[in-house]
Amino acid sequence: IYTIVITRLLPYFRPRFSALSPFSRKSSALQQTKKPNISWRHFPAGDSPRQEKLEKWICLAPIWTLPQNFSLLLYYGVRRIVALSSTSRFTKEHSSDEAEKIIADKLAHSEQTLAEWAQKNNLSWTILRPTLIYGLGRDKNISVIIRFIRRFSFFPLLGKAQGLRQPVHAQDVALACVSALNTEKAANRAYNIPGGETLTYRQMVEKVFESLGKRQRFVVLPLWIFRAGIFILRHLPRLRDWSAAMAERMNQNLVFDNLDARKDFNFAPREFELTREDLSGILNY
């Protein structure tokens, strides 16, 4: 999703960089994001390093992939790096799902590894932790809810689903990357970057129904039925990442403060809203 967003915002980025060199780890992403005057590279195996300096770097790949590419970053002369992590580092730390706990541990370990490596090599770093990301139909959060509602015309809830959420649009995440990269005050710090609106899980799904022009239809289920249903739904390719722990979190508050990000690099995320572009992206993906 970040690759797509960065591509769409390239005209905005170019005045802020003397040179822009986008990389992707997947050749399929390169094909999907081809645009005139944009030279994509297959990172890191597909291209031999070029004799050029890329002193500023934004890492949109999972943060745990960075260590395997540290030597290449040094080759390019990187002096400033912004990397995306996730607030899942905190929210999934005590998850009932073992795979989610492993992800939380990987995020925490990778953040520490990046900070230690950067300090050792005299680089400056910034880590950004988005909350629940949505936008352009490429995410695995709100888009999954939208597809479920479009297919079944209802949405299942566990209890009252009153856990608080702060969805953040992918474009706001991309803009935060650029702002942090060009703000000295953000160097050597980690920031949580939630969206601009706090609402309950149920309210969030209600807005999805509204955006789709559909009547709100909820089915409140006990946890054991959720577990059985998710076991079946995980056989569908787009729902294979679902887990019972996701249902449990419907009633947990996952709320973070963005005051430091606002103060240090003017982070100003929008309220939760699905645009026509967000919805059309889902239909086309």
N, C-alpha and C positions, 0 to 999 in steps of 0.2 A: 504493500500500500504506500509506503513512504517513497519508493521509487517513482510511482505514478504521480504522487503529489509533487515531488521535487521537479519532475519533468514539466508539469503544468505551471509551476511557479518560476521556471527558469528565467523568463523575461524580468521578473521581479528581482531575482538573485544577481543577474549579470552586472548591474551598476555597482554592486557591492563587492565584486571580485574582479581582479584584473584578468584572471583566467578561470575557466570552469571545466573540470574534467570528471564526468560522471563514470562510475564503475558499477558493475553488477556481478554478483556471484553466479547468476543463472542465465544461461543463454536464452531461455524462454522469455525472461524479463526484457532482455535486449530487443527481442523481436517485437514485443508488445509496446515498447516505449520509443520506437524509432520516430524521430522527428527531424525536419530539415535543420542543418547547422548544429546538430548535436552528435558528437562522436562518442559513442558508448564503448567501453572496454570490458572484457571478460576478466573479472578479478577473482583470484590472482593468477590462476594457472594459464589462462588463454593467451595473455599478452606478456611479452618480455618487458621488464621495466624500461621506461624511456629516460633519456637524459634530460630531465626537467625537474624543477622545484615545485612541489605542492605543499606549501607551508601550512595551509589550513585544511582541515579534514573533518567532514561530518560522517560519522558511522551510523547508518540506518539498518545495518544487518544486526542480528542478535548480538548483544554485547559479548557473549561468550565466544564468538568467532574471532574477536580482535586479537587475542594473544598469538594465534597462529600466523598473523600477518604483521606482527610488530617489526620484524626485520625489513619488510617491504616499506613500511611507513618511514622507517629511518632512512632507507635508500632514497626515498623521495624528498627527504629533508623536512618532514612534518614537524612543526613547532607548536601547533595549536590544534587540539582535537576536541570535538563535541561528540559524545556517544549517547545513544538512547538505551536506557534500561527500562524499568517498569515499576510501578507501585505494587505489582504482584510480588515483589521482593518482600513486602510486609504482609499483604493480604492473604498470600498463600503459604505463609511460613508454617502455620499450624493447620493446614487443610487436612481433611479426612482422606483425601486422595494422595497416594504416595507419589504419583507422577508430578502433581502440582507442587508438593514439598521439594521435590528434586529441582524443579524450575526455580523456585524461590532461592534455594541454596546456590544454584548456578549464577543467578543474578547478583547475589550478595558477594560471592567469591570473585566474579568477573569485575565488579566495580572496584573491589580492593586491589585486584591484580593490575587493572588499568592505572589506578592512582599511584601504586608503587612503581610500576614501570615508567610512568611519565616523570615521576620525581627523580628516579635514577638517571634518566636521560635528559633531564633539564627541559622537559616539555610542560606546557600548561594544558589542563584538561577541564572539561565540564561534563557532568553526567546529568541527563534529563530523564525524569521518570514520569511518563504520562500515566493517566488513569485509563479508563475504558475508552478506547479509540474507536471512532466511527468516521464514515465519510467516503464518498465516491464509489460506494458499492464494493470496496476491496477489503474491508475489514472482516474480522471473524467474531465480531461482537453484535452490534446492532443489525448488521446485514443478515446474520443468522436468524434473528428474531423476525425480521421483515419477511424472509423467505418462508419461515414456518407459518406466519399469519397468512401469507398469500396462498399457501398450499392447503392449510387446514381451516382457515377462517376463525380460529380461536387461539388462545395462548394459555398454557398451563402455568399455574402459580402454586408455590408452596406457602400455605398460610396466607397472611395478609400482605406479604411481599413489601414490607415497610422499610427495608434496608436502604440507606441513602446512597445515591450514586452521583458522579460528576462526569458525564460523558464529555470527551474533548475531541474536537474535530481534527482530522489529520492535517488540514491546512494550517491550523493554529500550532500544531506540533512542529510542522516544517518551518514556519516563521519563527518559532521559538529557537530552533536550531541555529538559524541565521543570526538572530539577535544575540544569542549567547556567544556565538563564535566571534562576533565583532565587538563584544563588550568586555573590557579588561576586568571589570568588577566581578564578572562571572567566572573568572579563571580559578581553577583548583577548588571548585565547589560542586555539590550535587543538589539538584532542585527537584521537588515534586511539581508537576504541572497538570493540575486537574482542569476540567472545563469550567466555564463561567456560570453554570447553574447547578444547584444542588436539589435533587428531587428523589422521591422514593422509586424503588424498582418498578412498582406498579404504575406510578405516574409516567415513568420513562416509556413503558410499553403502551400506555394510553396514548402518548404522543405519536407512537409509531402507527397505531390504529388510525388516529386522526390524519396523519400524513398520507396514509393509503386511501383515505376516504371510506374506511370500513367501520361498521358498527363494532363497538367494543364487546368482545365475548371472552370471558375468562372462565377457566375450569380450575377450581381449587382442589388440589390433590394431596393426599398424605405422602410422606417421604417414601414409604415402601413401594407405592405405585410409581412414583418418580423413578426410583431405582430400576424397576422392571421395564418401564417405558424407555428409559435412556439406554438400557442394555440392548433393546431392539433398535432404537434410532441410531445408535453408533455404527450400525451396519451400512447406513447411508453415507456416502463419501463426504458430503458437506457437513454432516453432524458427527463425524467420528471423534471430534475433540470434546464432545459433551461428557459431563460427569455428574454424579449425584452431588458432589461438592458445590457445583455451580448452583444447584437448586437450594442447597443449604444457605448459600450466601445471599439469597434473595431477601433474607431478614437480618442481614448483618450490615452495619454502617461501614462503607468503604470511602471515607471522606478525608481529604488532605488539604492543607493550607498552601495557597500559592502566593502569599504575601512577599516572600523573599524574591520570587521570580518577577513579580510585578515591580518591585522596588529596584532590583538590580539590572534587569534588561527589558523592562516595560512589557512584560507578558500580559496580554489582554485578550483572553479567550472569549469566544461567543457563547451565548446560551444554547442549550440543546435544541437544535432545529434541523429537520431533514429537508434539504433543498431538492428541487427538481433534478439537479445534477447528481445528487446522492442517490436518489431513487432510480434514475435512468441507468446509473452505473451498475446497479444490482441486476437490472433486467438484461444488461449486455454482458455480464460476466459469468 
